[in-house]
Amino acid sequence: MKTFFDIALIITSIVTVICVVLQNRGVGIGSLGGGSEPGTIFSARRGIEKVLFNMTIGFSVLLIILVVASIIIF
């Protein structure tokens, strides 16, 4: 049972990190000072961006649940 939780935690954490990294494709140092195009800060998520955003939330919640369950059980 412990092995199952360990493997599930590893896979979930890797997928969560990949989802977060894929979301940050357009972020750069230049956008911190207002160097980005106007209107790009508050844009609606559509298509794959929305799916990726929802996947990130889902895997993050799953990761937290697995960690809490792992602590309680073991």
TANORMO-V878709 format. One record per residue. N is the residue number from 1. RES is the residue in one letter. OMEGA is omega in whole degrees, -180 to 180 (none if undefined). D_LAST is the distance of its C-alpha to the last C-alpha in whole Angstrom. Layout:
n,res,omega,d_last
N,RES,OMEGA,D_LAST
N,RES,OMEGA,D_LAST
This chain:
n,res,omega,d_last
1,M,179,10
2,K,179,8
3,T,178,11
4,F,180,12
5,F,179,10
6,D,-180,11
7,I,179,15
8,A,178,15
9,L,-180,14
10,I,-179,17
11,I,-179,19
12,T,180,19
13,S,178,19
14,I,180,22
15,V,178,24
16,T,179,23
17,V,179,25
18,I,179,28
19,C,-180,28
20,V,-179,29
21,V,179,31
22,L,178,33
23,Q,-174,34
24,N,-176,35
25,R,-176,38
26,G,-176,41
27,V,179,40
28,G,-180,42
29,I,-178,43
30,G,-179,46
31,S,180,45
32,L,-179,44
33,G,-179,47
34,G,-178,48
35,G,-179,50
36,S,180,48
37,E,178,50
38,P,178,51
39,G,-178,49
40,T,-179,46
41,I,-178,43
42,F,179,43
43,S,-180,44
44,A,177,42
45,R,180,40
46,R,174,41
47,G,-174,40
48,I,178,38
49,E,179,37
50,K,178,36
51,V,-180,34
52,L,177,32
53,F,179,32
54,N,176,30
55,M,179,28
56,T,178,27
57,I,-179,26
58,G,-180,24
59,F,176,22
60,S,177,21
61,V,178,20
62,L,179,18
63,L,179,16
64,I,179,15
65,I,179,14
66,L,179,12
67,V,180,10
68,V,178,10
69,A,179,8
70,S,179,6
71,I,-178,5
72,I,-176,6
73,I,-177,4
74,F,none,0
